[in-house]
């Protein structure tokens, strides 16, 4: 869910070609993911399920989507700099 939210927010920020907005989205989504992993981990542990599997799955998706998110920030950075810098 946080990955989809991140992509939507990053797309919106990149359409504005505003580097500050893109970096703000990175911070907001990072905080949401921190809360999400904490709540998810608490839920998994309370059910007696594997915390390692949850954390591995959560961050496996996180790292894959992080590459996409970084590309949005890089695109916004290039647009703000005025080209190929």
N, C-alpha and C positions, 0 to 999 in steps of 0.2 A: 504494500500500500504506500509506504513512504517513497519507494522507487518511482511509482507512477506519479505521485504528487510532486516529487522532485523534477521529473521530466516536464510536467505541465508548467510548473513555476519557472524552470530554466528556459523553456521555449518562450514563455511570456516575456521574461527579462531580456532574452536575446533579440526579440522582435523590437524592443525599445532601443537596442544597441547601447545599453547603459551598463558599463562595467560595475559600477557601484551596486546596481540592482542585482546583477548576477552574483556578486560576492555576498550580498545580503541573503540571497536565496540559499547559497551554500551554507551559511551559518544557521539559518532557520531550519533547513532540512537536517543538518547535522544534529541539532538539538532534538528535533523530532525523532530521529533515529536512536539517539541515546535514550530517550524516554521509552521508545518502542522496544528496544532490546532489554531494558530494565524490566518493563512490565511483562514482556514475553518470557523472560528468564524466570521471573517470580511465578508466573502461571505454570510453566513447565515443571519447576521444582516442586510446587505445591501438588501437582498431579503425580509426582514420582516418576516423571519421564526423564529422558537423557538431556541434560543441559548441554553437553558437548555437541550433540546432534543439532540442537536448536541454534546454538551460537555458530556452528559451522555453516548451517543453511542460511542463516541471517546474513553473515558476512560474505558468504559466497556470492549471494545476489548483490550485496552492497558493493563489492569490489568490481563486479561486472558493470553495474550501472554507474559507478564512479567514473569510469573511462568516458562514458557518454556525457556525463555532467561536466567533466573537465573540458570536453570539446566545445560545449556551449559557452563556457567561460572564455576559452581561447578565442572563439569566434567573436564574442562581445569585445574582447580586448583588442583584436585586430580592427574591428569596426571603429572603436573609440580612438585608436592610434591613427586611423586614417589609411589603412591599407595593409601592407605585407610586412609589418614590423613585429 
